[in-house]
Amino acid sequence: MGRQCRGKTISGARCRKLAREHSHYCTIHADQEKGPSKLPALIGAIAGHIIAPGLGGFITGGIIGSAFIGEKEMSKTRVFVSFDYDHDSSLKHFLVGQSKHEDSPFEIADHSIKEHISGDWKANARTRIRRADIVCVICGQHTDTATGVNAELKIAQEEGAPYFFLYGYADKTCYKPQAARGADKMYRWTWDNLKSLIGGAR
């Protein structure tokens, strides 16, 4: 079992997600780290000095190292996708496709599966949701009666996991699961909206 994230939620409570490997914070609260790693800049500075000896090479190499090596160290936000397995599986596949875009800030960590709602199923779902940084609930025409989606949302709420709702269809009436709170909004599924929501915007 990994370490609990040291980050603070908007309400001031401690985050209940697991910290990333070699970090005290989850992906969502990575910006609460005390400061960026100096290792990429140091590596770049040494390489720059070797290629172009002197202060100029040292400084230039440090800047390049921070920009390129540091960027590669950044991990993507891990998303758990909750959806109505019986009616909206195609929507999940569409989201998986978007996660593979070159400029995608997220990856699919896990998603709903077709199982009976039992104690074991819920424990399994809780473990999978804990491994993600955020939960994306795709809403369709029957999501309000989808028992699995409702159970997964309740687990996310109990775990203090951030979540958001997407309109699965632009031309159909979509419904949120029954466990949705009054203040929970449903957002249009656009690429810009998706990236903003995964980044924490609401």
Backbone as JSON Lines, residues from 0, in Angstrom:
{"i":0,"aa":"M","n":[0.86,-1.2,0.0],"ca":[0.0,0.0,0.0],"c":[0.89,1.24,0.0]}
{"i":1,"aa":"G","n":[0.61,2.19,-0.88],"ca":[1.42,3.4,-0.97],"c":[1.11,4.4,0.13]}
{"i":2,"aa":"R","n":[1.82,5.5,0.11],"ca":[1.63,6.56,1.11],"c":[0.47,7.45,0.72]}
{"i":3,"aa":"Q","n":[-0.19,8.01,1.73],"ca":[-1.28,8.94,1.47],"c":[-0.71,10.28,1.04]}
{"i":4,"aa":"C","n":[-1.39,10.91,0.08],"ca":[-0.97,12.22,-0.41],"c":[-1.01,13.24,0.74]}
{"i":5,"aa":"R","n":[-0.04,14.13,0.77],"ca":[0.02,15.18,1.78],"c":[-0.72,16.45,1.37]}
{"i":6,"aa":"G","n":[-1.3,16.43,0.17],"ca":[-1.97,17.62,-0.36],"c":[-3.25,17.96,0.39]}
{"i":7,"aa":"K","n":[-3.68,19.2,0.21],"ca":[-4.91,19.69,0.82],"c":[-5.95,19.94,-0.26]}
{"i":8,"aa":"T","n":[-7.2,19.55,0.03],"ca":[-8.29,19.8,-0.91],"c":[-8.74,21.24,-0.79]}
{"i":9,"aa":"I","n":[-9.69,21.64,-1.66],"ca":[-10.19,23.01,-1.64],"c":[-10.79,23.36,-0.28]}
{"i":10,"aa":"S","n":[-11.41,22.36,0.37],"ca":[-12.04,22.6,1.68],"c":[-11.02,22.64,2.82]}
{"i":11,"aa":"G","n":[-9.76,22.32,2.51],"ca":[-8.72,22.33,3.54],"c":[-8.44,20.97,4.14]}
{"i":12,"aa":"A","n":[-9.23,19.96,3.77],"ca":[-9.02,18.61,4.3],"c":[-7.85,17.95,3.58]}
{"i":13,"aa":"R","n":[-7.24,16.97,4.24],"ca":[-6.12,16.27,3.62],"c":[-6.64,15.34,2.52]}
{"i":14,"aa":"C","n":[-5.94,15.34,1.4],"ca":[-6.31,14.48,0.28],"c":[-6.21,13.01,0.7]}
{"i":15,"aa":"R","n":[-7.13,12.2,0.23],"ca":[-7.16,10.78,0.58],"c":[-6.61,9.89,-0.52]}
{"i":16,"aa":"K","n":[-6.07,10.51,-1.59],"ca":[-5.48,9.74,-2.68],"c":[-4.1,9.23,-2.27]}
{"i":17,"aa":"L","n":[-3.56,8.3,-3.05],"ca":[-2.21,7.8,-2.82],"c":[-1.19,8.7,-3.52]}
{"i":18,"aa":"A","n":[-0.08,8.91,-2.87],"ca":[0.99,9.73,-3.46],"c":[1.64,8.99,-4.62]}
{"i":19,"aa":"R","n":[2.2,9.76,-5.55],"ca":[2.95,9.16,-6.65],"c":[4.24,8.54,-6.13]}
{"i":20,"aa":"E","n":[4.81,7.67,-6.93],"ca":[6.08,7.06,-6.56],"c":[7.15,8.14,-6.47]}
{"i":21,"aa":"H","n":[7.97,8.08,-5.44],"ca":[9.05,9.04,-5.19],"c":[8.52,10.45,-4.93]}
{"i":22,"aa":"S","n":[7.31,10.56,-4.4],"ca":[6.73,11.86,-4.1],"c":[5.82,11.74,-2.88]}
{"i":23,"aa":"H","n":[5.51,12.86,-2.26],"ca":[4.58,12.88,-1.14],"c":[3.2,13.34,-1.58]}
{"i":24,"aa":"Y","n":[3.02,13.58,-2.9],"ca":[1.77,14.13,-3.4],"c":[1.24,13.33,-4.58]}
{"i":25,"aa":"C","n":[-0.09,13.32,-4.75],"ca":[-0.7,12.69,-5.92],"c":[-0.56,13.64,-7.11]}
{"i":26,"aa":"T","n":[-0.98,13.2,-8.28],"ca":[-0.85,14.02,-9.48],"c":[-1.64,15.31,-9.39]}
{"i":27,"aa":"I","n":[-2.84,15.24,-8.8],"ca":[-3.69,16.42,-8.69],"c":[-3.04,17.51,-7.83]}
{"i":28,"aa":"H","n":[-2.33,17.1,-6.77],"ca":[-1.73,18.07,-5.85],"c":[-0.22,18.2,-6.03]}
{"i":29,"aa":"A","n":[0.27,17.84,-7.21],"ca":[1.71,17.92,-7.47],"c":[2.24,19.34,-7.34]}
{"i":30,"aa":"D","n":[1.35,20.33,-7.6],"ca":[1.79,21.72,-7.51],"c":[2.02,22.18,-6.08]}
{"i":31,"aa":"Q","n":[1.68,21.33,-5.1],"ca":[1.89,21.67,-3.71],"c":[3.26,21.19,-3.2]}
{"i":32,"aa":"E","n":[4.02,20.57,-4.09],"ca":[5.38,20.2,-3.74],"c":[6.15,21.47,-3.37]}
{"i":33,"aa":"K","n":[7.18,21.34,-2.55],"ca":[7.94,22.51,-2.1],"c":[8.64,23.21,-3.24]}
{"i":34,"aa":"G","n":[8.94,22.5,-4.29],"ca":[9.62,23.14,-5.41],"c":[9.99,22.13,-6.46]}
{"i":35,"aa":"P","n":[10.27,22.54,-7.68],"ca":[10.61,21.62,-8.75],"c":[11.98,20.98,-8.52]}
{"i":36,"aa":"S","n":[12.15,19.8,-9.07],"ca":[13.43,19.11,-8.93],"c":[14.52,19.89,-9.65]}
{"i":37,"aa":"K","n":[15.69,19.96,-9.0],"ca":[16.83,20.67,-9.6],"c":[17.68,19.74,-10.44]}
{"i":38,"aa":"L","n":[17.37,18.43,-10.41],"ca":[18.19,17.46,-11.12],"c":[18.22,17.69,-12.63]}
{"i":39,"aa":"P","n":[17.07,17.93,-13.31],"ca":[17.12,18.16,-14.76],"c":[18.02,19.34,-15.12]}
{"i":40,"aa":"A","n":[17.93,20.43,-14.36],"ca":[18.75,21.6,-14.64],"c":[20.22,21.29,-14.44]}
{"i":41,"aa":"L","n":[20.55,20.52,-13.4],"ca":[21.94,20.17,-13.11],"c":[22.53,19.3,-14.21]}
{"i":42,"aa":"I","n":[21.74,18.31,-14.65],"ca":[22.21,17.44,-15.73],"c":[22.46,18.24,-17.0]}
{"i":43,"aa":"G","n":[21.5,19.12,-17.32],"ca":[21.66,19.95,-18.51],"c":[22.84,20.88,-18.41]}
{"i":44,"aa":"A","n":[23.06,21.44,-17.21],"ca":[24.17,22.37,-17.02],"c":[25.51,21.68,-17.22]}
{"i":45,"aa":"I","n":[25.65,20.46,-16.7],"ca":[26.9,19.71,-16.85],"c":[27.14,19.37,-18.32]}
{"i":46,"aa":"A","n":[26.07,18.93,-18.99],"ca":[26.21,18.59,-20.42],"c":[26.58,19.84,-21.22]}
{"i":47,"aa":"G","n":[25.93,20.96,-20.9],"ca":[26.23,22.21,-21.61],"c":[27.67,22.65,-21.41]}
{"i":48,"aa":"H","n":[28.17,22.46,-20.21],"ca":[29.56,22.86,-19.91],"c":[30.56,22.0,-20.68]}
{"i":49,"aa":"I","n":[30.22,20.7,-20.84],"ca":[31.11,19.8,-21.57],"c":[31.16,20.18,-23.05]}
{"i":50,"aa":"I","n":[29.96,20.47,-23.61],"ca":[29.88,20.82,-25.03],"c":[30.49,22.19,-25.3]}
{"i":51,"aa":"A","n":[30.17,23.16,-24.47],"ca":[30.67,24.53,-24.64],"c":[31.23,25.0,-23.29]}
{"i":52,"aa":"P","n":[32.49,24.7,-23.0],"ca":[33.07,25.05,-21.69],"c":[32.9,26.53,-21.37]}
{"i":53,"aa":"G","n":[32.6,26.78,-20.12],"ca":[32.44,28.16,-19.68],"c":[31.07,28.39,-19.06]}
{"i":54,"aa":"L","n":[30.9,29.59,-18.54],"ca":[29.65,29.93,-17.86],"c":[28.46,29.89,-18.81]}
{"i":55,"aa":"G","n":[28.66,30.35,-20.05],"ca":[27.55,30.38,-21.01],"c":[27.0,28.99,-21.28]}
{"i":56,"aa":"G","n":[27.88,28.02,-21.48],"ca":[27.44,26.65,-21.72],"c":[26.75,26.06,-20.52]}
{"i":57,"aa":"F","n":[27.24,26.41,-19.33],"ca":[26.67,25.9,-18.09],"c":[25.23,26.39,-17.91]}
{"i":58,"aa":"I","n":[25.03,27.71,-18.13],"ca":[23.7,28.31,-17.97],"c":[22.73,27.81,-19.03]}
{"i":59,"aa":"T","n":[23.2,27.83,-20.31],"ca":[22.34,27.37,-21.41],"c":[21.92,25.92,-21.21]}
{"i":60,"aa":"G","n":[22.86,25.09,-20.83],"ca":[22.56,23.67,-20.6],"c":[21.56,23.49,-19.48]}
{"i":61,"aa":"G","n":[21.67,24.31,-18.43],"ca":[20.73,24.21,-17.31],"c":[19.32,24.55,-17.73]}
{"i":62,"aa":"I","n":[19.17,25.58,-18.57],"ca":[17.84,25.99,-19.04],"c":[17.23,24.9,-19.91]}
{"i":63,"aa":"I","n":[18.03,24.36,-20.83],"ca":[17.54,23.32,-21.72],"c":[17.17,22.06,-20.93]}
{"i":64,"aa":"G","n":[18.0,21.73,-19.95],"ca":[17.71,20.55,-19.12],"c":[16.4,20.69,-18.39]}
{"i":65,"aa":"S","n":[16.14,21.87,-17.85],"ca":[14.89,22.09,-17.12],"c":[13.69,21.98,-18.05]}
{"i":66,"aa":"A","n":[13.84,22.52,-19.25],"ca":[12.72,22.56,-20.19],"c":[12.38,21.18,-20.75]}
{"i":67,"aa":"F","n":[13.4,20.41,-21.14],"ca":[13.15,19.16,-21.82],"c":[13.15,17.94,-20.91]}
{"i":68,"aa":"I","n":[14.17,17.8,-20.07],"ca":[14.2,16.65,-19.18],"c":[13.11,16.77,-18.14]}
{"i":69,"aa":"G","n":[12.93,17.98,-17.61],"ca":[11.89,18.19,-16.59],"c":[10.52,17.9,-17.12]}
{"i":70,"aa":"E","n":[10.29,18.26,-18.38],"ca":[8.97,18.03,-18.98],"c":[8.67,16.54,-19.06]}
{"i":71,"aa":"K","n":[9.68,15.74,-19.36],"ca":[9.48,14.31,-19.49],"c":[9.17,13.66,-18.15]}
{"i":72,"aa":"E","n":[9.64,14.3,-17.06],"ca":[9.41,13.73,-15.74],"c":[7.96,13.9,-15.28]}
{"i":73,"aa":"M","n":[7.25,14.85,-15.88],"ca":[5.88,15.11,-15.46],"c":[4.99,13.93,-15.83]}
{"i":74,"aa":"S","n":[4.21,13.46,-14.88],"ca":[3.33,12.33,-15.14],"c":[1.94,12.83,-15.5]}
{"i":75,"aa":"K","n":[1.23,12.01,-16.25],"ca":[-0.13,12.39,-16.65],"c":[-1.12,12.08,-15.53]}
{"i":76,"aa":"T","n":[-2.23,12.8,-15.53],"ca":[-3.28,12.57,-14.55],"c":[-3.98,11.25,-14.86]}
{"i":77,"aa":"R","n":[-4.11,10.41,-13.85],"ca":[-4.72,9.1,-14.02],"c":[-6.23,9.2,-13.78]}
{"i":78,"aa":"V","n":[-7.02,8.81,-14.78],"ca":[-8.47,8.98,-14.74],"c":[-9.19,7.63,-14.63]}
{"i":79,"aa":"F","n":[-10.14,7.57,-13.71],"ca":[-11.06,6.42,-13.65],"c":[-12.33,6.84,-14.37]}
{"i":80,"aa":"V","n":[-12.76,6.05,-15.35],"ca":[-13.93,6.38,-16.14],"c":[-15.13,5.57,-15.66]}
{"i":81,"aa":"S","n":[-16.15,6.26,-15.19],"ca":[-17.39,5.61,-14.76],"c":[-18.46,5.84,-15.82]}
{"i":82,"aa":"F","n":[-19.1,4.77,-16.28],"ca":[-20.08,4.89,-17.36],"c":[-21.06,3.73,-17.29]}
{"i":83,"aa":"D","n":[-22.18,3.88,-17.96],"ca":[-23.21,2.85,-18.02],"c":[-22.75,1.77,-19.0]}
{"i":84,"aa":"Y","n":[-22.31,0.64,-18.45],"ca":[-21.72,-0.42,-19.26],"c":[-22.71,-0.96,-20.29]}
{"i":85,"aa":"D","n":[-23.98,-1.0,-19.94],"ca":[-24.98,-1.6,-20.84],"c":[-25.37,-0.7,-22.01]}
{"i":86,"aa":"H","n":[-25.18,0.61,-21.87],"ca":[-25.66,1.53,-22.92],"c":[-24.59,2.45,-23.51]}
{"i":87,"aa":"D","n":[-23.5,2.7,-22.77],"ca":[-22.57,3.75,-23.2],"c":[-21.12,3.29,-23.34]}
{"i":88,"aa":"S","n":[-20.91,2.02,-23.63],"ca":[-19.53,1.52,-23.77],"c":[-18.77,2.25,-24.87]}
{"i":89,"aa":"S","n":[-19.47,2.63,-25.93],"ca":[-18.81,3.32,-27.05],"c":[-18.22,4.66,-26.59]}
{"i":90,"aa":"L","n":[-18.86,5.3,-25.63],"ca":[-18.36,6.58,-25.12],"c":[-17.04,6.4,-24.39]}
{"i":91,"aa":"K","n":[-16.94,5.31,-23.66],"ca":[-15.67,5.02,-22.96],"c":[-14.55,4.83,-23.97]}
{"i":92,"aa":"H","n":[-14.82,4.12,-25.06],"ca":[-13.81,3.9,-26.09],"c":[-13.38,5.23,-26.71]}
{"i":93,"aa":"F","n":[-14.32,6.14,-26.87],"ca":[-14.0,7.45,-27.43],"c":[-13.07,8.21,-26.5]}
{"i":94,"aa":"L","n":[-13.33,8.15,-25.19],"ca":[-12.47,8.83,-24.22],"c":[-11.08,8.21,-24.19]}
{"i":95,"aa":"V","n":[-11.01,6.89,-24.31],"ca":[-9.71,6.22,-24.36],"c":[-8.91,6.73,-25.55]}
{"i":96,"aa":"G","n":[-9.6,6.91,-26.69],"ca":[-8.94,7.44,-27.88],"c":[-8.39,8.84,-27.65]}
{"i":97,"aa":"Q","n":[-9.16,9.68,-26.97],"ca":[-8.7,11.04,-26.69],"c":[-7.49,11.03,-25.76]}
{"i":98,"aa":"S","n":[-7.44,10.08,-24.85],"ca":[-6.32,10.02,-23.91],"c":[-4.99,9.74,-24.61]}
{"i":99,"aa":"K","n":[-5.06,9.27,-25.85],"ca":[-3.85,8.92,-26.6],"c":[-3.36,10.06,-27.49]}
{"i":100,"aa":"H","n":[-4.05,11.19,-27.47],"ca":[-3.58,12.36,-28.22],"c":[-2.22,12.8,-27.69]}
{"i":101,"aa":"E","n":[-1.4,13.36,-28.55],"ca":[-0.06,13.79,-28.14],"c":[-0.09,14.83,-27.04]}
{"i":102,"aa":"D","n":[-1.09,15.71,-27.08],"ca":[-1.16,16.78,-26.08],"c":[-2.09,16.44,-24.92]}
{"i":103,"aa":"S","n":[-2.45,15.15,-24.79],"ca":[-3.35,14.75,-23.72],"c":[-2.67,14.85,-22.37]}
{"i":104,"aa":"P","n":[-3.32,15.5,-21.38],"ca":[-2.73,15.61,-20.04],"c":[-3.14,14.44,-19.14]}
{"i":105,"aa":"F","n":[-3.84,13.45,-19.7],"ca":[-4.33,12.37,-18.86],"c":[-4.16,11.01,-19.53]}
{"i":106,"aa":"E","n":[-4.31,9.97,-18.7],"ca":[-4.32,8.6,-19.17],"c":[-5.44,7.86,-18.43]}
{"i":107,"aa":"I","n":[-5.98,6.83,-19.06],"ca":[-7.06,6.06,-18.44],"c":[-6.44,5.04,-17.49]}
{"i":108,"aa":"A","n":[-6.7,5.22,-16.2],"ca":[-6.14,4.31,-15.2],"c":[-7.01,3.07,-15.05]}
{"i":109,"aa":"D","n":[-8.33,3.26,-15.14],"ca":[-9.26,2.14,-14.99],"c":[-10.65,2.63,-15.38]}
{"i":110,"aa":"H","n":[-11.62,1.72,-15.37],"ca":[-12.97,2.09,-15.77],"c":[-13.98,1.09,-15.23]}
{"i":111,"aa":"S","n":[-15.26,1.4,-15.41],"ca":[-16.34,0.52,-14.96],"c":[-16.22,-0.84,-15.64]}
{"i":112,"aa":"I","n":[-16.63,-1.87,-14.92],"ca":[-16.68,-3.21,-15.5],"c":[-18.07,-3.79,-15.22]}
{"i":113,"aa":"K","n":[-18.46,-4.77,-16.02],"ca":[-19.8,-5.36,-15.87],"c":[-19.75,-6.47,-14.83]}
{"i":114,"aa":"E","n":[-20.15,-6.13,-13.62],"ca":[-20.2,-7.11,-12.54],"c":[-21.44,-6.88,-11.71]}
{"i":115,"aa":"H","n":[-21.84,-7.89,-10.95],"ca":[-22.97,-7.73,-10.05],"c":[-22.56,-6.84,-8.88]}
{"i":116,"aa":"I","n":[-23.49,-6.03,-8.4],"ca":[-23.21,-5.14,-7.29],"c":[-23.25,-5.95,-5.99]}
{"i":117,"aa":"S","n":[-22.1,-6.27,-5.48],"ca":[-21.99,-7.02,-4.23],"c":[-20.91,-6.39,-3.39]}
{"i":118,"aa":"G","n":[-20.72,-6.91,-2.19],"ca":[-19.67,-6.38,-1.33],"c":[-18.3,-6.47,-1.97]}
{"i":119,"aa":"D","n":[-18.03,-7.63,-2.61],"ca":[-16.73,-7.83,-3.27],"c":[-16.57,-6.86,-4.44]}
{"i":120,"aa":"W","n":[-17.62,-6.65,-5.19],"ca":[-17.54,-5.74,-6.34],"c":[-17.21,-4.33,-5.88]}
{"i":121,"aa":"K","n":[-17.85,-3.9,-4.83],"ca":[-17.62,-2.54,-4.34],"c":[-16.2,-2.38,-3.79]}
{"i":122,"aa":"A","n":[-15.7,-3.41,-3.12],"ca":[-14.33,-3.35,-2.61],"c":[-13.34,-3.26,-3.76]}
{"i":123,"aa":"N","n":[-13.61,-4.02,-4.81],"ca":[-12.76,-3.99,-6.01],"c":[-12.8,-2.61,-6.66]}
{"i":124,"aa":"A","n":[-14.01,-2.05,-6.77],"ca":[-14.16,-0.72,-7.37],"c":[-13.45,0.33,-6.53]}
{"i":125,"aa":"R","n":[-13.54,0.22,-5.23],"ca":[-12.88,1.19,-4.34],"c":[-11.36,1.16,-4.54]}
{"i":126,"aa":"T","n":[-10.8,-0.02,-4.65],"ca":[-9.35,-0.15,-4.88],"c":[-8.95,0.5,-6.19]}
{"i":127,"aa":"R","n":[-9.74,0.28,-7.24],"ca":[-9.42,0.83,-8.56],"c":[-9.58,2.34,-8.6]}
{"i":128,"aa":"I","n":[-10.58,2.86,-7.88],"ca":[-10.78,4.31,-7.83],"c":[-9.65,4.98,-7.05]}
{"i":129,"aa":"R","n":[-9.17,4.32,-6.0],"ca":[-8.06,4.88,-5.21],"c":[-6.79,5.03,-6.03]}
{"i":130,"aa":"R","n":[-6.63,4.18,-7.03],"ca":[-5.41,4.23,-7.85],"c":[-5.43,5.39,-8.84]}
{"i":131,"aa":"A","n":[-6.61,5.97,-9.05],"ca":[-6.74,7.08,-10.0],"c":[-6.6,8.41,-9.26]}
{"i":132,"aa":"D","n":[-6.37,9.46,-10.03],"ca":[-6.27,10.81,-9.47],"c":[-7.6,11.54,-9.5]}
{"i":133,"aa":"I","n":[-8.46,11.15,-10.46],"ca":[-9.73,11.84,-10.65],"c":[-10.72,10.89,-11.32]}
{"i":134,"aa":"V","n":[-12.01,11.11,-11.09],"ca":[-13.06,10.25,-11.66],"c":[-13.87,11.05,-12.68]}
{"i":135,"aa":"C","n":[-13.98,10.51,-13.87],"ca":[-14.79,11.12,-14.93],"c":[-16.05,10.27,-15.1]}
{"i":136,"aa":"V","n":[-17.22,10.86,-14.85],"ca":[-18.49,10.16,-15.01],"c":[-19.11,10.59,-16.33]}
{"i":137,"aa":"I","n":[-19.23,9.65,-17.27],"ca":[-19.86,9.95,-18.56],"c":[-21.35,9.68,-18.43]}
{"i":138,"aa":"C","n":[-22.15,10.7,-18.66],"ca":[-23.59,10.6,-18.47],"c":[-24.32,10.37,-19.79]}
{"i":139,"aa":"G","n":[-25.21,9.39,-19.79],"ca":[-26.01,9.08,-20.96],"c":[-27.49,9.12,-20.64]}
{"i":140,"aa":"Q","n":[-28.28,8.5,-21.49],"ca":[-29.73,8.54,-21.36],"c":[-30.27,7.69,-20.2]}
{"i":141,"aa":"H","n":[-29.45,6.75,-19.72],"ca":[-29.92,5.84,-18.66],"c":[-29.01,5.84,-17.43]}
{"i":142,"aa":"T","n":[-28.13,6.82,-17.33],"ca":[-27.17,6.83,-16.23],"c":[-27.86,6.96,-14.87]}
{"i":143,"aa":"D","n":[-29.01,7.59,-14.84],"ca":[-29.72,7.76,-13.56],"c":[-30.25,6.44,-13.01]}
{"i":144,"aa":"T","n":[-30.3,5.41,-13.85],"ca":[-30.75,4.09,-13.38],"c":[-29.61,3.07,-13.41]}
{"i":145,"aa":"A","n":[-28.39,3.52,-13.7],"ca":[-27.24,2.61,-13.77],"c":[-26.69,2.39,-12.35]}
{"i":146,"aa":"T","n":[-26.97,1.24,-11.79],"ca":[-26.59,0.94,-10.41],"c":[-25.08,1.01,-10.19]}
{"i":147,"aa":"G","n":[-24.32,0.5,-11.16],"ca":[-22.87,0.49,-11.02],"c":[-22.28,1.88,-10.98]}
{"i":148,"aa":"V","n":[-22.75,2.76,-11.86],"ca":[-22.25,4.13,-11.89],"c":[-22.57,4.83,-10.58]}
{"i":149,"aa":"N","n":[-23.77,4.61,-10.07],"ca":[-24.18,5.23,-8.82],"c":[-23.29,4.77,-7.67]}
{"i":150,"aa":"A","n":[-22.99,3.48,-7.63],"ca":[-22.13,2.93,-6.58],"c":[-20.71,3.5,-6.69]}
{"i":151,"aa":"E","n":[-20.2,3.61,-7.91],"ca":[-18.85,4.15,-8.1],"c":[-18.77,5.61,-7.68]}
{"i":152,"aa":"L","n":[-19.82,6.37,-7.97],"ca":[-19.83,7.78,-7.56],"c":[-19.84,7.9,-6.04]}
{"i":153,"aa":"K","n":[-20.63,7.07,-5.38],"ca":[-20.68,7.08,-3.91],"c":[-19.3,6.77,-3.33]}
{"i":154,"aa":"I","n":[-18.61,5.83,-3.93],"ca":[-17.27,5.47,-3.45],"c":[-16.32,6.65,-3.63]}
{"i":155,"aa":"A","n":[-16.39,7.3,-4.78],"ca":[-15.53,8.47,-5.03],"c":[-15.8,9.55,-4.0]}
{"i":156,"aa":"Q","n":[-17.07,9.77,-3.67],"ca":[-17.42,10.78,-2.67],"c":[-16.9,10.39,-1.29]}
{"i":157,"aa":"E","n":[-17.01,9.12,-0.94],"ca":[-16.52,8.64,0.35],"c":[-15.0,8.76,0.45]}
{"i":158,"aa":"E","n":[-14.33,8.55,-0.68],"ca":[-12.87,8.61,-0.7],"c":[-12.34,10.03,-0.83]}
{"i":159,"aa":"G","n":[-13.24,10.97,-1.06],"ca":[-12.8,12.36,-1.24],"c":[-12.11,12.57,-2.57]}
{"i":160,"aa":"A","n":[-12.4,11.7,-3.53],"ca":[-11.77,11.81,-4.86],"c":[-12.47,12.89,-5.68]}
{"i":161,"aa":"P","n":[-11.72,13.73,-6.38],"ca":[-12.35,14.72,-7.26],"c":[-13.04,14.01,-8.42]}
{"i":162,"aa":"Y","n":[-14.17,14.54,-8.86],"ca":[-14.9,13.94,-9.98],"c":[-15.64,15.02,-10.74]}
{"i":163,"aa":"F","n":[-16.04,14.69,-11.96],"ca":[-16.84,15.6,-12.76],"c":[-17.72,14.8,-13.71]}
{"i":164,"aa":"F","n":[-18.77,15.45,-14.25],"ca":[-19.73,14.81,-15.14],"c":[-19.62,15.37,-16.54]}
{"i":165,"aa":"L","n":[-19.67,14.49,-17.53],"ca":[-19.66,14.89,-18.93],"c":[-20.97,14.5,-19.61]}
{"i":166,"aa":"Y","n":[-21.49,15.4,-20.47],"ca":[-22.59,15.02,-21.34],"c":[-22.06,14.0,-22.35]}
{"i":167,"aa":"G","n":[-22.62,12.8,-22.32],"ca":[-22.15,11.78,-23.25],"c":[-22.61,12.03,-24.68]}
{"i":168,"aa":"Y","n":[-23.77,12.69,-24.82],"ca":[-24.35,12.93,-26.15],"c":[-24.78,14.38,-26.25]}
{"i":169,"aa":"A","n":[-24.41,15.0,-27.35],"ca":[-24.78,16.41,-27.54],"c":[-26.22,16.55,-28.01]}
{"i":170,"aa":"D","n":[-26.77,15.5,-28.62],"ca":[-28.1,15.6,-29.21],"c":[-29.15,14.77,-28.47]}
{"i":171,"aa":"K","n":[-28.83,14.33,-27.24],"ca":[-29.76,13.52,-26.46],"c":[-29.82,14.05,-25.03]}
{"i":172,"aa":"T","n":[-30.9,13.74,-24.34],"ca":[-31.01,14.13,-22.93],"c":[-30.19,13.18,-22.08]}
{"i":173,"aa":"C","n":[-29.27,13.72,-21.33],"ca":[-28.39,12.91,-20.48],"c":[-28.72,13.16,-19.01]}
{"i":174,"aa":"Y","n":[-28.53,12.13,-18.21],"ca":[-28.87,12.21,-16.79],"c":[-27.68,11.86,-15.9]}
{"i":175,"aa":"K","n":[-27.58,12.55,-14.78],"ca":[-26.54,12.24,-13.8],"c":[-26.99,11.07,-12.94]}
{"i":176,"aa":"P","n":[-26.05,10.35,-12.32],"ca":[-26.44,9.27,-11.41],"c":[-27.16,9.83,-10.18]}
{"i":177,"aa":"Q","n":[-27.95,9.02,-9.53],"ca":[-28.76,9.48,-8.42],"c":[-27.94,10.0,-7.24]}
{"i":178,"aa":"A","n":[-26.7,9.53,-7.1],"ca":[-25.86,9.97,-5.99],"c":[-25.25,11.35,-6.22]}
{"i":179,"aa":"A","n":[-25.49,11.93,-7.39],"ca":[-24.93,13.27,-7.67],"c":[-25.49,14.28,-6.68]}
{"i":180,"aa":"R","n":[-24.65,15.22,-6.29],"ca":[-25.07,16.25,-5.35],"c":[-25.71,17.42,-6.1]}
{"i":181,"aa":"G","n":[-26.47,18.21,-5.36],"ca":[-27.19,19.31,-5.98],"c":[-26.3,20.29,-6.72]}
{"i":182,"aa":"A","n":[-25.1,20.51,-6.2],"ca":[-24.18,21.49,-6.81],"c":[-23.37,20.91,-7.96]}
{"i":183,"aa":"D","n":[-23.48,19.61,-8.19],"ca":[-22.71,18.97,-9.25],"c":[-23.25,19.37,-10.62]}
{"i":184,"aa":"K","n":[-22.38,19.87,-11.47],"ca":[-22.78,20.28,-12.82],"c":[-22.37,19.23,-13.84]}
{"i":185,"aa":"M","n":[-23.06,19.26,-14.97],"ca":[-22.67,18.42,-16.1],"c":[-22.09,19.32,-17.18]}
{"i":186,"aa":"Y","n":[-20.95,18.92,-17.74],"ca":[-20.24,19.77,-18.69],"c":[-20.27,19.2,-20.1]}
{"i":187,"aa":"R","n":[-20.28,20.1,-21.08],"ca":[-20.22,19.67,-22.48],"c":[-18.89,18.98,-22.75]}
{"i":188,"aa":"W","n":[-18.94,17.93,-23.54],"ca":[-17.75,17.14,-23.84],"c":[-17.02,17.76,-25.02]}
{"i":189,"aa":"T","n":[-16.13,18.66,-24.73],"ca":[-15.23,19.22,-25.75],"c":[-13.81,18.96,-25.28]}
{"i":190,"aa":"W","n":[-12.87,19.01,-26.2],"ca":[-11.47,18.74,-25.84],"c":[-10.95,19.76,-24.85]}
{"i":191,"aa":"D","n":[-11.29,21.03,-25.07],"ca":[-10.84,22.08,-24.15],"c":[-11.47,21.92,-22.77]}
{"i":192,"aa":"N","n":[-12.76,21.62,-22.73],"ca":[-13.44,21.4,-21.45],"c":[-12.83,20.22,-20.71]}
{"i":193,"aa":"L","n":[-12.59,19.15,-21.43],"ca":[-12.05,17.94,-20.83],"c":[-10.7,18.19,-20.19]}
{"i":194,"aa":"K","n":[-9.82,18.87,-20.91],"ca":[-8.5,19.16,-20.36],"c":[-8.59,20.07,-19.14]}
{"i":195,"aa":"S","n":[-9.5,21.04,-19.18],"ca":[-9.66,21.95,-18.05],"c":[-10.21,21.23,-16.83]}
{"i":196,"aa":"L","n":[-11.2,20.36,-17.04],"ca":[-11.82,19.63,-15.94],"c":[-10.82,18.67,-15.29]}
{"i":197,"aa":"I","n":[-10.02,18.01,-16.09],"ca":[-9.02,17.1,-15.55],"c":[-7.96,17.88,-14.8]}
{"i":198,"aa":"G","n":[-7.74,19.13,-15.22],"ca":[-6.78,19.99,-14.53],"c":[-7.33,20.58,-13.24]}
{"i":199,"aa":"G","n":[-8.61,20.34,-12.94],"ca":[-9.18,20.8,-11.69],"c":[-10.2,21.92,-11.81]}
{"i":200,"aa":"A","n":[-10.43,22.45,-13.03],"ca":[-11.38,23.54,-13.21],"c":[-12.81,23.04,-13.01]}
{"i":201,"aa":"R","n":[-13.64,23.86,-12.4],"ca":[-15.06,23.52,-12.21],"c":[-15.89,24.79,-12.39]}
